[in-house]
Amino acid sequence: MGDPSRVAILQHLLLGEHTVSELTKHLGLAQSTVSKHLACLRDCGLVDSRPVGRSSVFSLTHRGAVLKVLAAAEELLAATGDAVTLCRVHGVGAEK
């Protein structure tokens, strides 16, 4: 998760399953970039895929763990004075 693009992909997959094409459109990243990061996340066991027609649909394998890691990162950044909200839905300071 050491790359902001991977964090963005994980955040988006928290919303549900997506194809590479959908992630590319939503995140404004190149298809090759999204594919590369999804391969890394799959190799780490954070993301899984299943074929649907000619595409693959990607989803999180450990949604709860990803939420905890993102929340911990937000808490650490807030404690060091670099407060940010990594996730508008689930993050520190998110509207509930």
N, CA, C and O atoms as CSV, one atom per row, in Angstrom:
chain,resi,resn,atom,element,x,y,z
A,1,MET,N,N,0.827,-1.197,0.000
A,1,MET,CA,C,0.000,0.000,0.000
A,1,MET,C,C,0.861,1.246,0.000
A,1,MET,O,O,0.374,2.329,0.324
A,2,GLY,N,N,2.117,1.119,-0.352
A,2,GLY,CA,C,3.037,2.232,-0.306
A,2,GLY,C,C,2.887,3.222,-1.435
A,2,GLY,O,O,3.735,4.104,-1.576
A,3,ASP,N,N,1.871,3.124,-2.232
A,3,ASP,CA,C,1.669,4.034,-3.349
A,3,ASP,C,C,0.263,4.622,-3.256
A,3,ASP,O,O,-0.697,3.889,-3.020
A,4,PRO,N,N,0.132,5.933,-3.440
A,4,PRO,CA,C,-1.191,6.555,-3.346
A,4,PRO,C,C,-2.213,5.952,-4.311
A,4,PRO,O,O,-3.405,5.913,-4.004
A,5,SER,N,N,-1.760,5.489,-5.459
A,5,SER,CA,C,-2.690,4.874,-6.415
A,5,SER,C,C,-3.267,3.579,-5.861
A,5,SER,O,O,-4.449,3.295,-6.054
A,6,ARG,N,N,-2.448,2.795,-5.178
A,6,ARG,CA,C,-2.951,1.550,-4.582
A,6,ARG,C,C,-3.955,1.855,-3.477
A,6,ARG,O,O,-4.970,1.171,-3.345
A,7,VAL,N,N,-3.671,2.878,-2.693
A,7,VAL,CA,C,-4.614,3.273,-1.637
A,7,VAL,C,C,-5.934,3.715,-2.267
A,7,VAL,O,O,-7.005,3.351,-1.781
A,8,ALA,N,N,-5.864,4.490,-3.339
A,8,ALA,CA,C,-7.079,4.947,-4.024
A,8,ALA,C,C,-7.873,3.766,-4.579
A,8,ALA,O,O,-9.102,3.752,-4.505
A,9,ILE,N,N,-7.179,2.785,-5.130
A,9,ILE,CA,C,-7.854,1.592,-5.654
A,9,ILE,C,C,-8.538,0.843,-4.515
A,9,ILE,O,O,-9.693,0.437,-4.647
A,10,LEU,N,N,-7.840,0.659,-3.407
A,10,LEU,CA,C,-8.438,-0.024,-2.258
A,10,LEU,C,C,-9.664,0.727,-1.754
A,10,LEU,O,O,-10.688,0.118,-1.443
A,11,GLN,N,N,-9.557,2.045,-1.675
A,11,GLN,CA,C,-10.697,2.849,-1.225
A,11,GLN,C,C,-11.886,2.647,-2.154
A,11,GLN,O,O,-13.023,2.511,-1.701
A,12,HIS,N,N,-11.621,2.627,-3.437
A,12,HIS,CA,C,-12.714,2.475,-4.394
A,12,HIS,C,C,-13.327,1.078,-4.314
A,12,HIS,O,O,-14.539,0.917,-4.458
A,13,LEU,N,N,-12.490,0.078,-4.087
A,13,LEU,CA,C,-13.012,-1.282,-3.964
A,13,LEU,C,C,-13.800,-1.476,-2.671
A,13,LEU,O,O,-14.567,-2.432,-2.556
A,14,LEU,N,N,-13.622,-0.581,-1.696
A,14,LEU,CA,C,-14.463,-0.622,-0.496
A,14,LEU,C,C,-15.926,-0.370,-0.858
A,14,LEU,O,O,-16.833,-0.795,-0.142
A,15,LEU,N,N,-16.145,0.320,-1.968
A,15,LEU,CA,C,-17.503,0.629,-2.417
A,15,LEU,C,C,-18.154,-0.549,-3.131
A,15,LEU,O,O,-19.373,-0.578,-3.301
A,16,GLY,N,N,-17.344,-1.522,-3.551
A,16,GLY,CA,C,-17.873,-2.689,-4.257
A,16,GLY,C,C,-16.942,-3.143,-5.361
A,16,GLY,O,O,-15.864,-2.581,-5.554
A,17,GLU,N,N,-17.368,-4.163,-6.080
A,17,GLU,CA,C,-16.566,-4.732,-7.162
A,17,GLU,C,C,-16.456,-3.757,-8.333
A,17,GLU,O,O,-17.381,-2.997,-8.620
A,18,HIS,N,N,-15.289,-3.798,-9.010
A,18,HIS,CA,C,-15.069,-2.948,-10.179
A,18,HIS,C,C,-14.177,-3.654,-11.180
A,18,HIS,O,O,-13.344,-4.486,-10.819
A,19,THR,N,N,-14.365,-3.308,-12.447
A,19,THR,CA,C,-13.451,-3.762,-13.494
A,19,THR,C,C,-12.301,-2.767,-13.596
A,19,THR,O,O,-12.361,-1.674,-13.035
A,20,VAL,N,N,-11.259,-3.156,-14.315
A,20,VAL,CA,C,-10.138,-2.237,-14.550
A,20,VAL,C,C,-10.647,-0.986,-15.254
A,20,VAL,O,O,-10.254,0.129,-14.912
A,21,SER,N,N,-11.518,-1.174,-16.234
A,21,SER,CA,C,-12.060,-0.035,-16.983
A,21,SER,C,C,-12.804,0.935,-16.069
A,21,SER,O,O,-12.640,2.149,-16.187
A,22,GLU,N,N,-13.609,0.412,-15.172
A,22,GLU,CA,C,-14.343,1.270,-14.233
A,22,GLU,C,C,-13.385,2.014,-13.313
A,22,GLU,O,O,-13.550,3.211,-13.080
A,23,LEU,N,N,-12.390,1.315,-12.791
A,23,LEU,CA,C,-11.417,1.968,-11.913
A,23,LEU,C,C,-10.647,3.046,-12.659
A,23,LEU,O,O,-10.367,4.110,-12.107
A,24,THR,N,N,-10.307,2.775,-13.904
A,24,THR,CA,C,-9.593,3.754,-14.727
A,24,THR,C,C,-10.415,5.032,-14.865
A,24,THR,O,O,-9.894,6.136,-14.709
A,25,LYS,N,N,-11.699,4.870,-15.158
A,25,LYS,CA,C,-12.585,6.030,-15.323
A,25,LYS,C,C,-12.773,6.784,-14.008
A,25,LYS,O,O,-12.689,8.012,-13.975
A,26,HIS,N,N,-13.028,6.053,-12.933
A,26,HIS,CA,C,-13.301,6.685,-11.640
A,26,HIS,C,C,-12.080,7.391,-11.058
A,26,HIS,O,O,-12.209,8.447,-10.439
A,27,LEU,N,N,-10.902,6.814,-11.253
A,27,LEU,CA,C,-9.698,7.332,-10.603
A,27,LEU,C,C,-8.851,8.216,-11.504
A,27,LEU,O,O,-7.930,8.881,-11.029
A,28,GLY,N,N,-9.150,8.231,-12.799
A,28,GLY,CA,C,-8.377,9.063,-13.719
A,28,GLY,C,C,-6.956,8.563,-13.929
A,28,GLY,O,O,-6.053,9.346,-14.223
A,29,LEU,N,N,-6.761,7.262,-13.778
A,29,LEU,CA,C,-5.440,6.663,-13.958
A,29,LEU,C,C,-5.403,5.900,-15.275
A,29,LEU,O,O,-6.442,5.502,-15.802
A,30,ALA,N,N,-4.212,5.700,-15.796
A,30,ALA,CA,C,-4.045,4.922,-17.020
A,30,ALA,C,C,-4.389,3.462,-16.757
A,30,ALA,O,O,-4.209,2.960,-15.647
A,31,GLN,N,N,-4.885,2.787,-17.788
A,31,GLN,CA,C,-5.243,1.378,-17.663
A,31,GLN,C,C,-4.051,0.546,-17.221
A,31,GLN,O,O,-4.190,-0.356,-16.395
A,32,SER,N,N,-2.884,0.846,-17.767
A,32,SER,CA,C,-1.684,0.083,-17.404
A,32,SER,C,C,-1.319,0.290,-15.936
A,32,SER,O,O,-0.852,-0.636,-15.273
A,33,THR,N,N,-1.530,1.499,-15.432
A,33,THR,CA,C,-1.247,1.801,-14.023
A,33,THR,C,C,-2.185,1.021,-13.109
A,33,THR,O,O,-1.746,0.407,-12.137
A,34,VAL,N,N,-3.471,1.049,-13.425
A,34,VAL,CA,C,-4.459,0.333,-12.614
A,34,VAL,C,C,-4.168,-1.163,-12.639
A,34,VAL,O,O,-4.203,-1.820,-11.599
A,35,SER,N,N,-3.883,-1.702,-13.817
A,35,SER,CA,C,-3.596,-3.136,-13.937
A,35,SER,C,C,-2.363,-3.526,-13.129
A,35,SER,O,O,-2.348,-4.560,-12.461
A,36,LYS,N,N,-1.332,-2.689,-13.199
A,36,LYS,CA,C,-0.094,-2.966,-12.459
A,36,LYS,C,C,-0.351,-2.984,-10.954
A,36,LYS,O,O,0.123,-3.877,-10.251
A,37,HIS,N,N,-1.095,-2.005,-10.464
A,37,HIS,CA,C,-1.369,-1.932,-9.034
A,37,HIS,C,C,-2.308,-3.050,-8.579
A,37,HIS,O,O,-2.145,-3.581,-7.481
A,38,LEU,N,N,-3.283,-3.413,-9.407
A,38,LEU,CA,C,-4.159,-4.528,-9.053
A,38,LEU,C,C,-3.375,-5.833,-8.974
A,38,LEU,O,O,-3.638,-6.663,-8.103
A,39,ALA,N,N,-2.419,-6.020,-9.873
A,39,ALA,CA,C,-1.578,-7.222,-9.829
A,39,ALA,C,C,-0.788,-7.264,-8.527
A,39,ALA,O,O,-0.664,-8.321,-7.909
A,40,CYS,N,N,-0.258,-6.125,-8.113
A,40,CYS,CA,C,0.487,-6.041,-6.854
A,40,CYS,C,C,-0.426,-6.359,-5.673
A,40,CYS,O,O,-0.057,-7.133,-4.790
A,41,LEU,N,N,-1.609,-5.767,-5.659
A,41,LEU,CA,C,-2.558,-5.995,-4.570
A,41,LEU,C,C,-3.044,-7.444,-4.546
A,41,LEU,O,O,-3.285,-8.004,-3.476
A,42,ARG,N,N,-3.187,-8.044,-5.718
A,42,ARG,CA,C,-3.581,-9.457,-5.789
A,42,ARG,C,C,-2.455,-10.342,-5.256
A,42,ARG,O,O,-2.705,-11.294,-4.516
A,43,ASP,N,N,-1.212,-10.025,-5.637
A,43,ASP,CA,C,-0.057,-10.790,-5.150
A,43,ASP,C,C,0.064,-10.717,-3.629
A,43,ASP,O,O,0.533,-11.660,-2.992
A,44,CYS,N,N,-0.360,-9.597,-3.053
A,44,CYS,CA,C,-0.319,-9.415,-1.595
A,44,CYS,C,C,-1.511,-10.066,-0.897
A,44,CYS,O,O,-1.547,-10.140,0.331
A,45,GLY,N,N,-2.475,-10.532,-1.669
A,45,GLY,CA,C,-3.650,-11.170,-1.093
A,45,GLY,C,C,-4.736,-10.216,-0.650
A,45,GLY,O,O,-5.658,-10.619,0.059
A,46,LEU,N,N,-4.648,-8.944,-1.058
A,46,LEU,CA,C,-5.657,-7.962,-0.658
A,46,LEU,C,C,-6.832,-7.882,-1.625
A,46,LEU,O,O,-7.920,-7.438,-1.256
A,47,VAL,N,N,-6.606,-8.314,-2.868
A,47,VAL,CA,C,-7.601,-8.198,-3.927
A,47,VAL,C,C,-7.739,-9.546,-4.619
A,47,VAL,O,O,-6.768,-10.287,-4.766
A,48,ASP,N,N,-8.945,-9.847,-5.035
A,48,ASP,CA,C,-9.208,-11.054,-5.815
A,48,ASP,C,C,-9.967,-10.635,-7.071
A,48,ASP,O,O,-10.526,-9.539,-7.135
A,49,SER,N,N,-9.981,-11.510,-8.058
A,49,SER,CA,C,-10.713,-11.207,-9.285
A,49,SER,C,C,-11.463,-12.443,-9.747
A,49,SER,O,O,-11.121,-13.577,-9.413
A,50,ARG,N,N,-12.502,-12.176,-10.529
A,50,ARG,CA,C,-13.254,-13.258,-11.154
A,50,ARG,C,C,-13.626,-12.813,-12.564
A,50,ARG,O,O,-13.915,-11.638,-12.794
A,51,PRO,N,N,-13.618,-13.749,-13.501
A,51,PRO,CA,C,-13.949,-13.385,-14.875
A,51,PRO,C,C,-15.445,-13.129,-15.042
A,51,PRO,O,O,-16.284,-13.848,-14.500
A,52,VAL,N,N,-15.748,-12.090,-15.804
A,52,VAL,CA,C,-17.122,-11.781,-16.190
A,52,VAL,C,C,-17.061,-11.395,-17.663
A,52,VAL,O,O,-16.621,-10.299,-18.009
A,53,GLY,N,N,-17.500,-12.294,-18.514
A,53,GLY,CA,C,-17.390,-12.044,-19.948
A,53,GLY,C,C,-15.931,-11.940,-20.342
A,53,GLY,O,O,-15.128,-12.823,-20.041
A,54,ARG,N,N,-15.595,-10.850,-21.020
A,54,ARG,CA,C,-14.218,-10.632,-21.455
A,54,ARG,C,C,-13.413,-9.822,-20.449
A,54,ARG,O,O,-12.241,-9.529,-20.686
A,55,SER,N,N,-14.022,-9.462,-19.341
A,55,SER,CA,C,-13.361,-8.646,-18.320
A,55,SER,C,C,-13.167,-9.444,-17.040
A,55,SER,O,O,-13.667,-10.559,-16.898
A,56,SER,N,N,-12.438,-8.854,-16.126
A,56,SER,CA,C,-12.310,-9.384,-14.772
A,56,SER,C,C,-12.865,-8.354,-13.808
A,56,SER,O,O,-12.653,-7.152,-13.970
A,57,VAL,N,N,-13.571,-8.835,-12.814
A,57,VAL,CA,C,-14.125,-7.966,-11.781
A,57,VAL,C,C,-13.283,-8.163,-10.527
A,57,VAL,O,O,-13.040,-9.291,-10.098
A,58,PHE,N,N,-12.841,-7.050,-9.947
A,58,PHE,CA,C,-11.955,-7.086,-8.782
A,58,PHE,C,C,-12.724,-6.716,-7.524
A,58,PHE,O,O,-13.625,-5.878,-7.545
A,59,SER,N,N,-12.343,-7.364,-6.425
A,59,SER,CA,C,-12.960,-7.085,-5.129
A,59,SER,C,C,-11.915,-7.274,-4.035
A,59,SER,O,O,-10.864,-7.875,-4.254
A,60,LEU,N,N,-12.225,-6.752,-2.863
A,60,LEU,CA,C,-11.339,-6.910,-1.711
A,60,LEU,C,C,-11.503,-8.302,-1.118
A,60,LEU,O,O,-12.612,-8.835,-1.069
A,61,THR,N,N,-10.414,-8.883,-0.673
A,61,THR,CA,C,-10.482,-10.185,-0.015
A,61,THR,C,C,-10.685,-10.039,1.489
A,61,THR,O,O,-11.251,-10.927,2.126
A,62,HIS,N,N,-10.230,-8.935,2.057
A,62,HIS,CA,C,-10.300,-8.712,3.508
A,62,HIS,C,C,-10.786,-7.289,3.773
A,62,HIS,O,O,-10.021,-6.443,4.235
A,63,ARG,N,N,-12.053,-7.032,3.482
A,63,ARG,CA,C,-12.604,-5.679,3.586
A,63,ARG,C,C,-12.394,-5.080,4.979
A,63,ARG,O,O,-11.965,-3.934,5.105
A,64,GLY,N,N,-12.692,-5.844,6.007
A,64,GLY,CA,C,-12.549,-5.350,7.377
A,64,GLY,C,C,-11.122,-4.969,7.709
A,64,GLY,O,O,-10.885,-3.951,8.359
A,65,ALA,N,N,-10.173,-5.771,7.272
A,65,ALA,CA,C,-8.761,-5.481,7.534
A,65,ALA,C,C,-8.321,-4.223,6.797
A,65,ALA,O,O,-7.568,-3.416,7.343
A,66,VAL,N,N,-8.783,-4.050,5.567
A,66,VAL,CA,C,-8.426,-2.844,4.804
A,66,VAL,C,C,-8.976,-1.608,5.503
A,66,VAL,O,O,-8.284,-0.596,5.609
A,67,LEU,N,N,-10.217,-1.683,5.980
A,67,LEU,CA,C,-10.796,-0.555,6.720
A,67,LEU,C,C,-9.963,-0.219,7.948
A,67,LEU,O,O,-9.714,0.953,8.229
A,68,LYS,N,N,-9.529,-1.242,8.681
A,68,LYS,CA,C,-8.723,-1.014,9.882
A,68,LYS,C,C,-7.382,-0.379,9.545
A,68,LYS,O,O,-6.935,0.530,10.244
A,69,VAL,N,N,-6.741,-0.844,8.489
A,69,VAL,CA,C,-5.436,-0.289,8.100
A,69,VAL,C,C,-5.587,1.168,7.674
A,69,VAL,O,O,-4.783,2.011,8.072
A,70,LEU,N,N,-6.600,1.476,6.873
A,70,LEU,CA,C,-6.806,2.864,6.449
A,70,LEU,C,C,-7.131,3.758,7.643
A,70,LEU,O,O,-6.654,4.890,7.716
A,71,ALA,N,N,-7.937,3.261,8.576
A,71,ALA,CA,C,-8.263,4.039,9.776
A,71,ALA,C,C,-7.020,4.269,10.626
A,71,ALA,O,O,-6.824,5.365,11.152
A,72,ALA,N,N,-6.175,3.242,10.764
A,72,ALA,CA,C,-4.940,3.388,11.540
A,72,ALA,C,C,-4.008,4.399,10.888
A,72,ALA,O,O,-3.370,5.192,11.580
A,73,ALA,N,N,-3.926,4.378,9.571
A,73,ALA,CA,C,-3.080,5.342,8.860
A,73,ALA,C,C,-3.587,6.761,9.081
A,73,ALA,O,O,-2.798,7.679,9.306
A,74,GLU,N,N,-4.896,6.937,9.017
A,74,GLU,CA,C,-5.473,8.258,9.247
A,74,GLU,C,C,-5.198,8.732,10.671
A,74,GLU,O,O,-4.875,9.900,10.885
A,75,GLU,N,N,-5.324,7.836,11.641
A,75,GLU,CA,C,-5.068,8.181,13.044
A,75,GLU,C,C,-3.609,8.582,13.243
A,75,GLU,O,O,-3.319,9.557,13.936
A,76,LEU,N,N,-2.704,7.842,12.645
A,76,LEU,CA,C,-1.280,8.154,12.753
A,76,LEU,C,C,-0.968,9.506,12.123
A,76,LEU,O,O,-0.235,10.310,12.699
A,77,LEU,N,N,-1.523,9.755,10.946
A,77,LEU,CA,C,-1.294,11.042,10.291
A,77,LEU,C,C,-1.864,12.189,11.117
A,77,LEU,O,O,-1.252,13.253,11.207
A,78,ALA,N,N,-3.026,11.980,11.716
A,78,ALA,CA,C,-3.624,13.018,12.559
A,78,ALA,C,C,-2.760,13.273,13.791
A,78,ALA,O,O,-2.597,14.421,14.203
A,79,ALA,N,N,-2.204,12.215,14.384
A,79,ALA,CA,C,-1.372,12.350,15.585
A,79,ALA,C,C,-0.066,13.073,15.300
A,79,ALA,O,O,0.489,13.719,16.188
A,80,THR,N,N,0.426,12.973,14.083
A,80,THR,CA,C,1.688,13.623,13.732
A,80,THR,C,C,1.475,15.022,13.176
A,80,THR,O,O,2.431,15.691,12.784
A,81,GLY,N,N,0.221,15.464,13.142
A,81,GLY,CA,C,-0.057,16.807,12.656
A,81,GLY,C,C,-0.278,16.880,11.162
A,81,GLY,O,O,-0.431,17.973,10.615
A,82,ASP,N,N,-0.298,15.759,10.501
A,82,ASP,CA,C,-0.537,15.723,9.059
A,82,ASP,C,C,-1.920,15.153,8.788
A,82,ASP,O,O,-2.078,14.252,7.964
A,83,ALA,N,N,-2.912,15.676,9.479
A,83,ALA,CA,C,-4.258,15.125,9.382
A,83,ALA,C,C,-4.794,15.205,7.964
A,83,ALA,O,O,-4.767,16.256,7.324
A,84,VAL,N,N,-5.267,14.100,7.505
A,84,VAL,CA,C,-5.947,14.010,6.217
A,84,VAL,C,C,-7.081,13.012,6.387
A,84,VAL,O,O,-7.089,12.218,7.327
A,85,THR,N,N,-8.005,13.060,5.496
A,85,THR,CA,C,-9.047,12.051,5.465
A,85,THR,C,C,-8.824,11.224,4.222
A,85,THR,O,O,-9.087,11.681,3.109
A,86,LEU,N,N,-8.339,10.006,4.404
A,86,LEU,CA,C,-8.068,9.134,3.276
A,86,LEU,C,C,-9.346,8.603,2.660
A,86,LEU,O,O,-9.376,8.261,1.478
A,87,CYS,N,N,-10.383,8.534,3.442
A,87,CYS,CA,C,-11.634,7.978,2.943
A,87,CYS,C,C,-12.788,8.821,3.460
A,87,CYS,O,O,-13.011,8.905,4.668
A,88,ARG,N,N,-13.520,9.444,2.548
A,88,ARG,CA,C,-14.630,10.305,2.947
A,88,ARG,C,C,-15.743,9.524,3.642
A,88,ARG,O,O,-16.505,10.096,4.421
A,89,VAL,N,N,-15.841,8.236,3.370
A,89,VAL,CA,C,-16.937,7.444,3.911
A,89,VAL,C,C,-16.606,6.872,5.282
A,89,VAL,O,O,-17.426,6.939,6.198
A,90,HIS,N,N,-15.390,6.302,5.431
A,90,HIS,CA,C,-15.056,5.576,6.654
A,90,HIS,C,C,-13.954,6.231,7.473
A,90,HIS,O,O,-13.682,5.782,8.586
A,91,GLY,N,N,-13.318,7.265,6.966
A,91,GLY,CA,C,-12.141,7.821,7.607
A,91,GLY,C,C,-12.430,8.695,8.804
A,91,GLY,O,O,-13.577,9.033,9.094
A,92,VAL,N,N,-11.341,9.061,9.506
A,92,VAL,CA,C,-11.420,9.974,10.629
A,92,VAL,C,C,-12.036,11.273,10.122
A,92,VAL,O,O,-11.585,11.816,9.114
A,93,GLY,N,N,-13.036,11.766,10.791
A,93,GLY,CA,C,-13.693,12.994,10.373
A,93,GLY,C,C,-14.729,12.782,9.284
A,93,GLY,O,O,-15.289,13.747,8.764
A,94,ALA,N,N,-14.988,11.539,8.938
A,94,ALA,CA,C,-15.978,11.260,7.903
A,94,ALA,C,C,-17.366,11.605,8.419
A,94,ALA,O,O,-17.654,11.506,9.611
A,95,GLU,N,N,-18.202,12.007,7.499
A,95,GLU,CA,C,-19.586,12.286,7.864
A,95,GLU,C,C,-20.286,10.963,8.104
A,95,GLU,O,O,-20.286,10.086,7.240
A,96,LYS,N,N,-20.871,10.822,9.256
A,96,LYS,CA,C,-21.540,9.555,9.619
A,96,LYS,C,C,-23.017,9.672,9.406
A,96,LYS,O,O,-23.753,8.717,9.653
